[in-house]
């Protein structure tokens, strides 16, 4: 009888843990999805144009380096100088003076990026949401197993 009680206690603890992990994963997945949509919305009216790389700065942090790329371009008859690109990951193949393709927001011409990166957030959202659903299924299976173990313990 004591071992069945211990099993149900362990199943309860594990199922609660799985439920918490599931809820956290689904919540983070939703947050990443919303962020991804907001990022893509900023570039929904974007146009692809050519720009010249003016400056590449490396910003060193404790464990990593971030890159800032500043470009010059003409857009709708206006000349834009030293505009910082958003969403730069690692410009290893880009040098100062290079001509590159960028996306410029038509409604905010000083908002530019090298790519639409909102889809990255959507991928992360899908993975985390999927893991959350898997953990939720495990939680349900463990709850069913726990209730069956309790039912057998009371019948014995």
N, C-alpha and C positions, 0 to 999 in steps of 0.2 A: 504494500500500500504506500509506503514511503517513497519507493522508487517511481511510482506513477505520479505522485504529487510533485516530485522533483522534475520529472519529465514535463509535466504541464507548466511548472514554473519556468523552466528553461524555454519551452515553446512560447510562453507568454512574453518573456523578455526579448527573445529573438523576433517575434512577430511585431512587438512594439517598436523595436529598432528598425525593422524593415519598413514599417509604416512611416516612421519619422524620415528615413532616408528617401522614401518614395515622395513624400510631400515636399521635402527640400528640393529634390531633383526636378520635380514638376514645376515648383515655384521659380527656381532659377531658370529653367527652360522657358517659362512664360516671360520672364524678365528679359532674357536674351532675345526672344522673338520680338518683343516690343521695341527694344533698342535697335534691332536690325531693321525693323520697319521705319523707325524714325530716321535712321541714317540714310536709308534708301529714299525716303521722302524728300530729303534735302537735295537729292540729285535727280528727282523725277523729270525735271525739265533740262537736264544736263545736255550739253553738246560737246562732242569730241573735237578737240583742236590740237594744233601743234604748239609747243612751248619750248623755250630755250632754258636749260638749267643754268641759273645764275650762280648759286652757292649751295654747297652741301655741308651741313654742320653735323658733327657727331657729338651727341650729348651723352657723356658717360655718367652712368649711375652705379650704385654699389655692385650689382651683379650682371648688369647688361648695358647695352648702348642703344640709344634711340637716335634716329636720323631725322634731320629737318632739311627739306629740299625747298629752295626758293627759286621761282621761275619767273620769266618774262614772257608775255604773250599779248597778241592783239585779239580783241573780241568785240565784235559789232562796232568797229571803227574806233574803239578806245584802246589805248596802250596801257597795259598793266605791268608794273615792275615789282620785283621782289615779293611775289605772292607766295605765301607758305602753303605747300600742298598738305592736305589732310590724309591720314591713313597710310603713311609711308612705313613699310615694314623693314626692308633691307635693300637699299639701292646699289647692290654690289656691281651691277652691270652699267650703272649710270655714272657719267663723269660731268664735271662742270663744262659748260659749252655744248653739251649734247642737245639734240632736238628730240623731244619725247612727245608722245600723245597723252593728253590729259582730258579730264572731264571738267567742264566749267558750268556752274549753275547759271542758267539764263536770268533768273530772278535776282541772283546775288553774284555778280561776275568776279568778285574777289574770293569766292568759295570754290576751290578747285581740289581735285584729287586725281590719283593715277588710275583708280579703278573703283567700281562700285563694290564696297566691302561689306555692305549690309548682309549679303548672302552668307558671309562667314558666321555672323551672329545667328542666322537661321539654321545653319548646320549644327552649331553648338546647341541651339534650342531643341532641335530634333533629337540629337543624341541624349541630352539630359532628360528630355521629356520621355523618350523611349525607355531609358534606364528607370525612370520613375514609375512608368507603367509596369515594367518587369518586377520591380521591387514591390509594387502594390499587389501584383498577382501572387508573388511569394508570400506576402503578408496574409492574403486571403486564404491561401493553401495552409499556412501555418495555423491560422485561426480555426479552420475546419479540422485540422489534425488535433489541435488542442481540445476542441469540443468533443471530438470522438474519444480521445484519451480520457477525458473527464467522465464521459458517459460510460465507458467501459469500467472505470474505477468505481462508479456508483453501483453498477450492476453486479460487481464482484463481491 
